[in-house]
Amino acid sequence: MKKAKWLVIVLIMVVFGIKPAFAEDEIGFELSADYSGKYIWRGQNLTDDPVFQPGISTTYGNFTAGIWGNLDLTNINDRNGNFLEMDYFLDWSDDVPDVEGVSYSVGLIYYDFPGSYANGARLPDTLEAYLGLSFDLPASPSITGYHDLDEAEGTYVSFGLGHSVEQVFELSPDVPVAMDIDATLGWGSASYDKYYWGTEQSKINDLVLSVSFPFEIEGLTITPSINYVTLLSDDIRATDVYGTASDFFFVGIGLTKKF
């Protein structure tokens, strides 16, 4: 049985099988639809033109299960109108027992690449497990480690900082606009970087800076954003695996609706 099939089975079991343990909880749903000027993933320029990225997730108690996709809006990858990637994820999030101000997330992400090809061959699917910690401290520090269990058999670690301002201006008296400032720094192990970049050294790979301005209208959250991504390793910059550019600036807008 393919990993995608058993992961879907796990998601179904979780969503419909944990009700006795969390009978007081309600099932919640979230729909998202994002437009982005580029698709940059962990410093990798996967699509250098606009993309559409829809997603759906369901939450029950501490469990969240969902599906996310990336669809090319131009023919830059010769796949205009096709989904290049579909991700299936399962997450459990909670506070760390007996530790004030620290929460954790643990889960699985299955990466399916139905429309992505390299050298005429379809990119292989892969599976990651992750563990993240976030701290209720100034600048909201967090750290998340992702370990590839299948193709890369390597580890990527993301270090994050963030700050939110509740209101920076108003679109109207009933529509305040907030501001979120986020920064993440990514490190790849030697095996991870060998698989994705062709260099066999562990490196500080990428830096992502983002400023977004979320606001809500009739229960719909709208989030315009400005994003900057740069590769920090000279060895990775020299590989040119995802093109010759190593610095990326792009804008996006996201729509989110919860039920």
N, C-alpha and C positions, 0 to 999 in steps of 0.2 A: 504494500500500500504506500502510495506516495505521501511525503510529509505533509503536503497541502491538505490531503484528505483527512489525515488523522488530526491535524491542527483544527480543521473545521469541526470535526467531531468533538474535540476538547472544548471549543467555544460553545457549541450547542449544549454540551453537558453542563458547563459552568452556568450559562445563562438560564437554563431551565431546570437544573438539578440542585441548585443551592437554596431554593426557596424555603425549605424547612428550617435551615439554619439562620435565615435572615427574614423571617416571616413579617417582621415589622417594617422592612424596607420596601420601597417601590422601585419599579423598573423605570429608568430614565433613558431618553434618547437624545442624541445630538447629531445634527446635520451640519456639514461644513462645505463651503464652495469657495476655493481660493483661486485668484488669478495672480500670476507672478511673471515678471519680466524675464526671468531665467530660472532654471532648476539647478541649484548648486547643493550638493549633498556631501557633507564632510570635506569640503574643499574641491570636490570633483564637479567639473562643469558638464553635467549630463545633457543639458539642453540649453543652448545659448540664445534661444528665442522664447517668446511667451508660451506659458503652459497653463493648463487648467487642472486643478487638483481637488476633486471632490472626496468627501469622506462621510462615513456614518459609524456611530458607535452606540453601544448600549451599556448602561451601568446598573449594577444591582448590588447593593451593599458596598463592599470594597472592591468588587470585580468590575472591570471594564473590558469589553471585547469590541473589536471594530475592524473596519476595512477602509483603506485609503488608496487612492490611485493618482497617477500622473499621466496626463494626456497632452501630447504635443499639439500646438495650435498652428504650427507652420511645418514646412517640409524640410527643415534643416537636417533632420535625421532620416529623411525619406519615409516618415511615418506620420504625416499630417492626419489628425483626427483619430489616431490610434493610441491606446494605452500602452505606454512603454513599461510601466511598472504597476503592480498591484501588491499592496502590503496587507497582511492579516496579523492582527496583534491581540494579545491577551495580557491583561495587567491586573495586579493586586497591589493596592496602595493603602497604607495605614501609618499610624504613629508608631515609632519605636517604643516598645514597652518599657516603662520605668525610666525613660530618658526624655526630659522635658525639652520641647522645641525642636525635636528631630523627627522627621518622617521619612518613609522609604517607599520605593516602588520596585516591584520585581515582575518580570514577565518574559514573553516570547514574541518575536517578530519574524514572520515568514515572508521572504521577499520573492515575488514571482515577477518574471520579466517577459510577458507575452509578446512584446513588440520591440525588444532590444536585441540587437545583433552586433557581433564583432567578428570580422574576418569571415563573414558569411554564415556564422553559426549563432544560434540563439544563446543568449547569456544564461548560464545555469542558475536555477533557483538556489536559495540558501536560507539558513535558519540561524537567528541570533537569540541568545538569552541575555538579559540585562538586569542589573541591580543599581538602583540610584538612591542617593541620600540627599535630602534638602534640610536646611537649617534655618530656624526662625531667628535670624540675626540681621543686622544692618547689611544691605546689599544682597540679601537673600542668596547666600552661597549654596552651590549644589555640586555634586559629582555623580556621574553615571558611567558605569562600565558596561560595554557591549562585547560579548564574546561570540564569535562565529563558530557554530557547532558543526559546520558542514564544509563549505568550499574553502574559505580563507583560513579557518582554524586559527584565527588571530584575535586580538583584542584592540578595541578603540575606546578611549576614555575621554569624556567631555566634562570640562570644568566650567561652571556657569556662575555669573553674577547678574543681578538685576535690580532695578529700582523703578517704582511706580509713583506717579503723581496723580492724585485723584481727579483733579480738574485743572486744565491749562487755559481753556476758553469754553464758550458756549456757542453751539449752533443756534440754539433758541433757549428761552428760559427753562424748558423741560428737557433739553438735550445737552448735558455737559460732555465735554471731550476730555478724556484722560490721556496720559502719556506713559508708555512703558519703554524703559531703556534696558537693553539686554546685551550681554557679551558672553561668548563661549569660546573656549580654547580647547582644541582637540589634539590628542596624542595617539599615535598608532604604534603597536608593537611591531617587531621585525617581521613576523609572519603576516600580519595584517598589511603592512606597507609593501611587502613583496607581492602579495596577491593583487592589491589594488593599484599600486604605483610602480612596481618593478624594482624597488630598491629594498635591500635586505637589512635595513637599519631602523631601529625604533627612533621615532622623530616626534617633535612637536609639529603637527601637520598644518593646522589651519586656525584662523581667528575669524569669528563672525561677530559683527556689530549690527545692532538693529534698533531702530526707533519706530514705535508704532503709536497710533492715536485712536484707541477704541472708543466707540460711542454706541448707544443703543436707541433704536427707533422701533416702536411697536413690538418689542420682544426680540428683534433681530439685532445682533451685535455686528457692527461694521468696523473693520480694522484696517485702515490704510497703513502702509509701512514703507520705510526706507532702509535698505540693507547694503552692507558692505562685507565682502569676504576676501580674505587674502591668504595665500600659502606662505608659511613661515620658514619652511625647510628649503634650503638651496638645492639639495638633492632631489626633492620632490618637484620643485619648480623646473628642474632640468629634464625631468622625464618626458614632459609634454604628452602624457598619456591622454589627457582630456583637452588638448589644444595648447597653443603657445602662451595664452594669457594666464596670469597667476593672481590677478587682482580683478574683482568684480563688483560693480555697483549696479543695483537694480531696485525697482519699486514693486509693490504688490498691494493687493487689497483682498481681505478675507471676509466672508459672510458666515455667521454661525447662528443656528437656531436650536434651542433646547426645548424638549417636550417632557 
